[in-house]
């Protein structure tokens, strides 16, 4: 046999079974691409069912939408917790979430139900709808089952209690209607937006819009009522506080008046009258003391100068009176007259004596007047002392009174400070009362406003047949893909040549396409005869060409087709390969190697024969029992009836002689072996051929089957091994 290589020989180290790894993305895509028809069918079926079901089974629903904008200012009341708006909050989202909760409150929904009388509509009141078949059946069973069994079923909530079956109570109707509204009402807010969207679904477009608009109006009215109530409470609180502050101011004013009247305190621009009197007495006492001191000084000087006859003129201020001045002038004139007469006429002149008499008279008059003036000064000094003592007494009395009034004045000043504080508070309360007037109205009084009311939608929001169909299509495709991948994962089968190459490191030498149909309709041998230039025949010719190329131009003369398990199409591939070789002009012999389960005559469509068994038994020469295929001139050694001792027949020397002679007579000898998992006869035949072709079925042959077959073949016969993937 020439030295040629069909496929790498698997040594012992290379024949260890590999553990299947997770399916990669490429394998997933290939598996899905192979099953695209299944995916398409699943998608169309589920998508069509979704479209038709949404179109015919589901009732139309309309969704109306309204929007509300929330102000991010909270409610606060300065000074008296009044209803005034505070500055912008740092995080307004809690306010938005609170408003969303208010829009979905059952109290607000009940107002809408009451306004629109929604309990009259079956769309909202389930008790007005006809009872479903399941409900009627359950009620019938609950009434007619045995008492013990019925109590158990009712206790487990499997059946309704017949005692409760009857006209619904108003409370139940209200709860059902409110629950329906809550289920269909959707309040949402996007991101950090201050806008709240209110959606509602109903069977009527007008009713959906009416529910949304009535809900929004009641929402704004409730908020306005809350603001009005807060303002009313604030005004009442402010009014009471104003009255209390006014009364406090009045009581303080009365205390101030009573204190002033009790202590005769009269205030002027410069202070109280007592303080002014004390200041005046102090000034008068000071003046009196000064005056007394001056008079005493004058009197002392006058008393010194009086004995001298007045002394030097002007020497005492108190003696310089007008009379004394005149008398001193007379005295001076008389003295000058005496001096002149004495100097002119001498001391004995008669007129001198008369002049001296006048001088003496003048001096006596000055002395008398001086004495009288000194006495007057003494009287003035005494009067000034008395006046000073009187003023000192008055000052002491006034000072004692002022000391007693100091405590009273301090208390009076405190009363005045308290009254000023109360007056300031009163003015502040008046301003707050003006800001919190309860007659404020309009949207600016609340922290929310309606941006847009709902309008009746022109088109229903559900059902959406196209969307249901599209989702059904995607779901069907996904289901088909899931089934495909689940089947592939569970079976661990090879889907394409790439899977096989990834498993053993060698690509299969050929990929035989899958034929449609069953039994004879799916026979590759019949397809080769009917279409000798089709896709199938080209894949078989490629297999023969690659076998010849791998053998460097020397075609192996004897080939054994074997499979890992039954149903992989090994016999069909062997028959088709042999028939095509005969059609292409090669003298070819096809031998039925599966003596226990013969099938070649049926696959080729030729009459059966038991020639191979007769030849192996030595009853006939093998060339005398050959059957020829009329459609391809293919020679066949067939088996008609299953042989009982198949193993013994294949181990005789007749088979070896047959193959040796056939190798000389024919260009190609093809043997069909039984599956390896059914019989060990394939290993007996493997030792007698030039090459072994292991046929695997795409999507059916598993990694475990492959590795068991490789181990068995390589251990039994050192023959080149070729992988062929069938049903691709």
C-alpha positions, 0 to 999 in steps of 0.5 A: 500500500502506498505511503499516503496520509488521510488524517492524523493518526491518533496516538494514545495520548491524543485519544483521551476523551475531552471534557465538553466546554461551554458553548461559545458565541460563534457556536451559538450563532451557527446553531441558530443559523442552522435552525433558522427555519425553526426560529422563523416558524416559532416567531411567526406562530407566536407573533401571529397569535399575539397580534390576533389575540390583541386584536380580537380578545382584548378590549380597547383602553384609552389613556388620558394625560394631565400634568402638574408643576410643583413649586419647591417652596414649603409652607411656613408661618414666621413669628406665629407659624403663619401660612407664608411661603419660605425660601427655596428648599435645598432638595425639592424632590421630597416635596415632589414625592409627597405631592405624588402620594397626595395625587394617589390618595384614596380620599382624593380618588373617592371625591372623583368617584363621587363627582363622576358617579363612577360606581354606575359604570361596569368598567369601574364597578366589577359587581355590575359585570356578569359573573365569569364562568369560573366564578359560577362554577366555583359557586356551584361547587361550593353549594353542592359539595358535601359539607365537610369537603366544602368547608375545607375548600372554602377554608383553603380559599379554593371556593367562595363562601356561599353565605357571602354570595349576595348583593354587594354592600356599599362599602364593598362597592366603594372599595372595588371602585377605588381599587380599580381607579388606583390600579389604572391611575399612574403618577410619574415624575421624570428625573429631577423634574418638578413636573408630575404626569398623571395618566389614567386608562379607561374604556372611554376616551372622554371618561379617561380625560374626565377622571384626570381633570376632576382629580387635578381640580380636586387636588388643587382645591384641597391644597387651596383649602389647606392654605386657607385653613392655615391662613384662617388659623394663623389669623385667629392666632394673630388676632388673639395674640394682638388682643393679648398684646394690646391688653398688656400695653393698656395695663402697662400704661395704667401702671405708669399713670398710677405711679406718676400720680401717686408720686406726683411725677411730672415729666418735661422735656428735660426730665421730671419736675422733682429733678428740675426743682432739685437742680434749681435748689442746688443752684440757689443754695450755691448762689446763697453761699456765694452771696453770704461769703461776699457779704461777710467779707464786706462786713469784715472789711467795713468793720475794720475801716469804720473806726477810721472814719471810713478809711480810704475812700473806696476801701470797703465796698459796703461803705461806698454808698451815695450818701457817704460819697457826698459827705466825703466830698463835703469833708474834702471841700471843708478840709481844703478850705481849712488848709487854704485859710490856715496857710493864707491867714494863719491859725487865728483867722476867724473864718478858719474857725468856722471852716474847721467847725464845718470840717468837724461837722462833715467828719461827724456826718461821715462817721455816723453814715459809716456806722449806719452802713456797717450796721446795714452790712451786718444785717445783710450778712445775717439775712444772707445766712438765714437765706442760705440755711433755708435753702440748705434745708429745702435742698436736703428735703428735696434730695431726700425726696429724690432718693425715695423716688429713685426706685419708683423712677427705675420701676417706671422706666422699666414699665416704659421699656416693656410698653415699647417692646409690646408696642413693637411686637404689636406692630410686627403682628399687625404686618403678619396679620396683613400678610396672612389674610384668609381672603387670598385666592388663586393658584399663587396661594398654593405650591402647585399649578395645573400645567395642562388638563387632559384631553380625550385621546384620539387613539387607544393606548391598548391593545397594540396589535402590532407591538404584541405581534412584534413582541410575539415574533421576538419571543417566538424566535427566542423560544426557538433559539432556546429550544435549539440551544437547550437541545444542543446542550443536552445532547452535546451533538456536533452541529457543523464541521467547525464543532467537530474540528474544535473537538478533535483538532481535525476538520471532517473530510466531507460534509454530506447535506441533509435530505428531506423525507423519510425511508426510501425518500431520504436515501442518498443512493436514490438521490445520486441516481436521480441527480448525478450532478447535484449538491449531494453528488458533488460532496461525495465526489469531493470526498473521493477526490480528497481521499485520493489527494491525501494518498498522494494520487494513490486511491485506497482500494478498500474502504470501510464506512462505519458509524458510532451509533445507529441512525447516523446514515452510514449505510446510506452514505456508503451506498451513495458513495459506491453508486456514484463511483460506479456512475463515474466509471470506476469498477466498484464493489459494494459489500454488505458488512452489517450481516445482522441488519442488512439494508443496502438492497432497500437503499439501492432499490435492487432485489435482495440476495444472500450471496455474501453469506453463501460466499462466506460459508464457502457454498458459492464463489463470491463472483458468482453471487454478485448482484449488479445495479442496473442504474449504475453498473455497481456490483454488490454482495448483499445479505437478504436475511440477517445472519445468526453467526455474523461474527464467526462468518466475518472472522473466516479466511473466506472474507480475507480471500474475498477482499484480496481478490476484490482488490485485484478485480475492482478499482474500489471496494466499499464495505458497510459496517454495523454501528460500533455501539451495536456490534463489534463486527465493525472492528473485525472489518476495520482490520481488513481494509485500507482506510476507515471512514467514520460517519457522524450525523450533525446534531445527533453524534455526541462527543462521548460517542466520537471519543468511544469510537476513536478509542475502539477503532485506533485500538483495534486497527492501525488504519488511517481514519477519516471523519465524514459529517452527514446530515449537514 
